[in-house]
Amino acid sequence: MLRYFYENNLVALADHVPSDWEEAMRLSGEVLKQNNLITDQYVDQVIADVKEYGPYIVIVPGVAMPHSSSKNEGVLGTGIGFTILPGEVSFEEGNPEKNAQLFFMLAAKDSEQHMENIANLSDLLMTDGLIDDLKKVTTMDEYVAIMEKYDL
């Protein structure tokens, strides 16, 4: 799956730590917008969902999986964008378990594709040591090395 991000130009390495989680969400949506998979409307809805339901998108410490309904009008196509920040942002003050540095933003035109993407991503993230290695990535060469190390 790391190869999928790389080969489809869906991986981005941020050059700064966003000032807050909302900026992080906008930043993580850029790679999907550049590939014409979502619009700003999609990102706005994901942010609104987090404000309403809390930081449910932080699935494990350090990893966020921003997503919204396949019915969201801002979805233009199906894909997952992967953004690596140089440091963590906080979603919930005083709760480091809700910090995130790796952002996998999902967009899907139908709920079946959406569930399949979530399952594939969950499998990927269970790979022992992968999350820690991805957090250290600062260049695309380092990303490729991780991709080859894990053969993913």
Secondary structure, 3 states (H helix, E strand, C coil): CHHHHHHCCCEEECCCCCCCHHHHHHHHHHHHHHCCCECHHHHHHHHHHHHHHCCCCEEECEEECCCCCCCCCCECCCEEEEEEEEEEEECCCCCHHHEEEEEEEEECCCHHHHHHHHHHHHHHHCCCCHHHHHHCCCCHHHHHHHHHHHCC
